[in-house]
């Protein structure tokens, strides 16, 4: 039931992981729409809901390496099944729990584990193992585009669900959809039992230690922290920021977040494609520098629906275009045997940044009454990440006279 007699085709893997990523990332990108109705219904400040979102992102990162280890050792299918059930439980929890501490902790654990088992880290291993080396970066780009498609399609649906059936029932609907679609897709991700060649073998602990001592890996980790900080702050707090600035029509925020998803399809796909031809470290640096410029322009220019849409389109191109490049660098340096675990290690840094971005946004807003400081921090970190990625060495490691495969 859990093992296949032969490896799935690349087309099957991309389609199945595409559906899983579409749901996993599409649903979580819309959580910002629940900030105000849940806070108002329970009498909370924005900091409480922000803390819940922050803990989700942090635990997503904490669980990520372990979900990756499990996917590399026991198969992606099992991990995705666990993730689908946990994701469903988290959505139901958010709909029913009114105690702030239980809400924060429970949603953090369930959604965090669900995302760790269904998002990029968990599925990157099977994509990397299935795709030929010359198509690996492109395949990662396809998976990034699928997650972006989910954001584009599901965010307007989520907003309409909240308006049509209320915020609680909207969670119930999404929980049902997640299980109904993710579980069947998981069975297309069965792999045959691992077959070891006669080359140098490496344990999980050895792979972990090797990466932790690698300078380029640590630089990649540092840059990915900034990626998480910027994206989750914008994704969760942008609707509230626009309303604070007088853009009271909720459709503007919905359209902006949907545009991010739409243009992210373009950005992720072409980043993966370019990553197969150009140095990935330079592409990553360019993305981070460009983000700093786009955010700076957004803050300084007069705010209107048009500038919001232009900001969303520009950020969309840059949004998850870091993912295929980052995973491509990891696979290129270390090989694919422990790719899910190593991708999870890098993604942990991303999620630490996400935790700080979403929580600090709520905390500073409560303290200062505006998001101005957060925008400034986001710009400065973008410049720093651009510089950090420049010296990364993408060449494969050599172990015992053999290159990483």
ChimeraX attribute file (.defattr): number of C-alpha atoms within 10 A of each C-alpha:
attribute: neighborCount
match mode: 1-to-1
recipient: residues
	/A:1	5
	/A:2	15
	/A:3	16
	/A:4	14
	/A:5	9
	/A:6	10
	/A:7	16
	/A:8	17
	/A:9	13
	/A:10	17
	/A:11	12
	/A:12	14
	/A:13	23
	/A:14	23
	/A:15	17
	/A:16	22
	/A:17	31
	/A:18	24
	/A:19	20
	/A:20	30
	/A:21	27
	/A:22	26
	/A:23	28
	/A:24	27
	/A:25	22
	/A:26	24
	/A:27	24
	/A:28	22
	/A:29	25
	/A:30	23
	/A:31	17
	/A:32	24
	/A:33	24
	/A:34	20
	/A:35	22
	/A:36	15
	/A:37	14
	/A:38	19
	/A:39	16
	/A:40	12
	/A:41	10
	/A:42	12
	/A:43	12
	/A:44	15
	/A:45	16
	/A:46	21
	/A:47	22
	/A:48	20
	/A:49	25
	/A:50	26
	/A:51	25
	/A:52	25
	/A:53	26
	/A:54	31
	/A:55	27
	/A:56	30
	/A:57	31
	/A:58	24
	/A:59	24
	/A:60	31
	/A:61	29
	/A:62	21
	/A:63	20
	/A:64	33
	/A:65	26
	/A:66	20
	/A:67	30
	/A:68	30
	/A:69	23
	/A:70	18
	/A:71	26
	/A:72	25
	/A:73	16
	/A:74	17
	/A:75	24
	/A:76	30
	/A:77	26
	/A:78	19
	/A:79	23
	/A:80	29
	/A:81	21
	/A:82	18
	/A:83	30
	/A:84	28
	/A:85	19
	/A:86	24
	/A:87	30
	/A:88	22
	/A:89	21
	/A:90	24
	/A:91	24
	/A:92	22
	/A:93	21
	/A:94	24
	/A:95	18
	/A:96	13
	/A:97	15
	/A:98	16
	/A:99	9
	/A:100	17
	/A:101	13
	/A:102	14
	/A:103	20
	/A:104	23
	/A:105	15
	/A:106	20
	/A:107	26
	/A:108	24
	/A:109	22
	/A:110	25
	/A:111	30
	/A:112	27
	/A:113	27
	/A:114	30
	/A:115	29
	/A:116	34
	/A:117	33
	/A:118	31
	/A:119	26
	/A:120	29
	/A:121	30
	/A:122	33
	/A:123	34
	/A:124	30
	/A:125	26
	/A:126	27
	/A:127	25
	/A:128	24
	/A:129	20
	/A:130	22
	/A:131	19
	/A:132	12
	/A:133	17
	/A:134	10
	/A:135	15
	/A:136	24
	/A:137	32
	/A:138	24
	/A:139	27
	/A:140	31
	/A:141	30
	/A:142	25
	/A:143	32
	/A:144	31
	/A:145	30
	/A:146	28
	/A:147	29
	/A:148	34
	/A:149	26
	/A:150	26
	/A:151	30
	/A:152	27
	/A:153	18
	/A:154	23
	/A:155	24
	/A:156	18
	/A:157	16
	/A:158	24
	/A:159	22
	/A:160	15
	/A:161	18
	/A:162	17
	/A:163	11
	/A:164	11
	/A:165	12
	/A:166	13
	/A:167	21
	/A:168	19
	/A:169	16
	/A:170	22
	/A:171	25
	/A:172	18
	/A:173	16
	/A:174	20
	/A:175	21
	/A:176	13
	/A:177	13
	/A:178	21
	/A:179	20
	/A:180	12
	/A:181	15
	/A:182	24
	/A:183	19
	/A:184	14
	/A:185	22
	/A:186	24
	/A:187	19
	/A:188	18
	/A:189	27
	/A:190	23
	/A:191	20
	/A:192	13
	/A:193	15
	/A:194	11
	/A:195	6
	/A:196	9
	/A:197	7
	/A:198	6
	/A:199	12
	/A:200	11
	/A:201	12
	/A:202	13
	/A:203	10
	/A:204	15
	/A:205	8
	/A:206	11
	/A:207	17
	/A:208	16
	/A:209	11
	/A:210	14
	/A:211	18
	/A:212	15
	/A:213	10
	/A:214	13
	/A:215	13
	/A:216	23
	/A:217	23
	/A:218	18
	/A:219	19
	/A:220	25
	/A:221	24
	/A:222	19
	/A:223	27
	/A:224	27
	/A:225	24
	/A:226	28
	/A:227	30
	/A:228	26
	/A:229	27
	/A:230	27
	/A:231	22
	/A:232	26
	/A:233	26
	/A:234	23
	/A:235	19
	/A:236	28
	/A:237	23
	/A:238	20
	/A:239	24
	/A:240	19
	/A:241	17
	/A:242	19
	/A:243	14
	/A:244	13
	/A:245	11
	/A:246	10
	/A:247	18
	/A:248	13
	/A:249	12
	/A:250	14
	/A:251	14
	/A:252	19
	/A:253	26
	/A:254	21
	/A:255	18
	/A:256	26
	/A:257	29
	/A:258	28
	/A:259	26
	/A:260	28
	/A:261	32
	/A:262	22
	/A:263	22
	/A:264	30
	/A:265	30
	/A:266	20
	/A:267	26
	/A:268	31
	/A:269	26
	/A:270	20
	/A:271	31
	/A:272	30
	/A:273	21
	/A:274	18
	/A:275	25
	/A:276	18
	/A:277	10
	/A:278	11
	/A:279	15
	/A:280	26
	/A:281	24
	/A:282	17
	/A:283	19
	/A:284	28
	/A:285	23
	/A:286	18
	/A:287	24
	/A:288	28
	/A:289	19
	/A:290	19
	/A:291	26
	/A:292	24
	/A:293	13
	/A:294	18
	/A:295	21
	/A:296	16
	/A:297	13
	/A:298	16
	/A:299	14
	/A:300	8
	/A:301	9
	/A:302	9
	/A:303	14
	/A:304	14
	/A:305	16
	/A:306	11
	/A:307	16
	/A:308	22
	/A:309	19
	/A:310	17
	/A:311	19
	/A:312	28
	/A:313	21
	/A:314	20
	/A:315	27
	/A:316	26
	/A:317	24
	/A:318	27
	/A:319	27
	/A:320	27
	/A:321	27
	/A:322	26
	/A:323	25
	/A:324	31
	/A:325	28
	/A:326	26
	/A:327	29
	/A:328	28
	/A:329	26
	/A:330	24
	/A:331	28
	/A:332	21
	/A:333	22
	/A:334	24
	/A:335	20
	/A:336	22
	/A:337	24
	/A:338	24
	/A:339	31
	/A:340	32
	/A:341	28
	/A:342	31
	/A:343	27
	/A:344	29
	/A:345	24
	/A:346	27
	/A:347	29
	/A:348	27
	/A:349	25
	/A:350	27
	/A:351	28
	/A:352	23
	/A:353	28
	/A:354	30
	/A:355	29
	/A:356	25
	/A:357	30
	/A:358	30
	/A:359	26
	/A:360	21
	/A:361	29
	/A:362	27
	/A:363	20
	/A:364	16
	/A:365	19
	/A:366	14
	/A:367	10
	/A:368	11
	/A:369	11
	/A:370	16
	/A:371	20
	/A:372	14
	/A:373	13
	/A:374	20
	/A:375	19
	/A:376	14
	/A:377	14
	/A:378	23
	/A:379	21
	/A:380	15
	/A:381	21
	/A:382	25
	/A:383	20
	/A:384	18
	/A:385	26
	/A:386	23
	/A:387	18
	/A:388	21
	/A:389	25
	/A:390	18
	/A:391	14
	/A:392	18
	/A:393	18
	/A:394	18
	/A:395	13
	/A:396	17
	/A:397	18
	/A:398	12
	/A:399	13
	/A:400	10
	/A:401	9
	/A:402	11
	/A:403	15
	/A:404	18
	/A:405	16
